[in-house]
């Protein structure tokens, strides 16, 4: 919950909560999220061209940090998965 543009120190959990003054609520799903990574062409160390696609499963563990430290945590996770994918398959 944001009050006057700042994160309230007592971020509300589930249930009813009261607030004083103008406030904005931001909802973050704490369930496991599946995110599809678009297919990428990768050239392996032995010069073989491979098309790889992947699915990322992740869960937000700290909702206030996901909102305040990253502009769009879904997009950031997608970009991180795309840049990490060639490293996982041994591309040079």
C-alpha positions as CSV (number, residue, x, y, z in Angstrom):
1,X,0.0,0.0,0.0
2,X,1.3,3.4,-1.0
3,X,0.5,6.5,1.0
4,X,1.3,9.9,-0.5
5,X,3.6,8.2,-3.0
6,X,5.6,6.2,-0.4
7,X,5.4,2.6,0.6
8,X,3.6,2.1,3.9
9,X,5.8,0.4,6.4
10,X,3.0,-1.9,7.4
11,X,2.2,-3.6,4.1
12,X,-1.2,-5.1,4.6
13,X,-1.7,-8.8,4.3
14,X,-4.9,-10.7,3.5
15,X,-8.1,-9.5,5.2
16,X,-9.5,-6.1,6.0
17,X,-7.3,-3.1,6.7
18,X,-7.9,0.5,7.4
19,X,-6.0,3.5,6.0
20,X,-6.0,7.2,6.6
21,X,-5.5,9.7,3.8
22,X,-5.1,9.0,0.1
23,X,-3.6,5.6,-0.6
24,X,-3.0,3.4,-3.6
25,X,-3.1,-0.4,-3.4
26,X,-1.0,-2.5,-5.8
27,X,-1.9,-6.2,-6.0
28,X,0.9,-8.8,-6.6
29,X,0.0,-12.4,-7.1
30,X,2.0,-14.7,-4.7
31,X,1.1,-17.8,-6.6
32,X,3.5,-19.6,-9.0
33,X,3.6,-17.7,-12.3
34,X,4.4,-19.4,-15.7
35,X,6.1,-17.3,-18.2
36,X,6.9,-18.4,-21.8
37,X,10.2,-17.4,-23.2
38,X,10.1,-16.7,-27.0
39,X,12.1,-19.1,-29.2
40,X,15.7,-18.2,-29.8
41,X,18.3,-19.4,-32.3
42,X,21.5,-20.4,-30.5
43,X,24.8,-21.5,-32.0
44,X,26.5,-24.0,-29.8
45,X,30.2,-24.4,-29.2
46,X,30.5,-27.0,-32.0
47,X,28.8,-24.6,-34.5
48,X,25.4,-26.3,-34.5
49,X,22.4,-24.0,-34.9
50,X,19.7,-24.9,-32.4
51,X,16.3,-23.3,-31.8
52,X,15.4,-23.3,-28.1
53,X,12.3,-22.2,-26.3
54,X,11.6,-22.4,-22.6
55,X,9.1,-21.9,-19.8
56,X,10.0,-20.1,-16.6
57,X,8.2,-20.9,-13.3
58,X,8.7,-18.3,-10.6
59,X,7.0,-17.0,-7.5
60,X,7.2,-13.5,-5.9
61,X,8.7,-14.0,-2.4
62,X,8.8,-10.3,-1.4
63,X,6.0,-8.3,-2.8
64,X,7.1,-4.8,-1.6
65,X,10.6,-5.3,-3.2
66,X,9.0,-6.6,-6.5
67,X,7.0,-3.3,-6.8
68,X,9.5,-0.8,-5.5
69,X,12.8,-2.0,-6.9
70,X,11.8,-3.0,-10.4
71,X,9.5,-1.1,-12.8
72,X,7.8,-4.2,-14.2
73,X,8.9,-7.5,-12.5
74,X,7.1,-9.7,-15.1
75,X,9.0,-8.0,-18.0
76,X,12.3,-8.1,-16.0
77,X,11.9,-11.8,-15.3
78,X,11.3,-12.4,-19.0
79,X,14.4,-10.5,-20.1
80,X,16.6,-12.2,-17.5
81,X,15.4,-15.6,-18.8
82,X,16.1,-14.6,-22.4
83,X,19.6,-13.5,-21.6
84,X,20.3,-16.6,-19.4
85,X,19.0,-19.1,-21.9
86,X,22.1,-19.1,-24.2
87,X,24.4,-19.6,-21.2
88,X,22.5,-22.6,-20.1
89,X,23.0,-24.3,-23.4
90,X,26.7,-23.7,-23.7
91,X,26.6,-21.0,-26.4
92,X,29.8,-19.0,-26.7
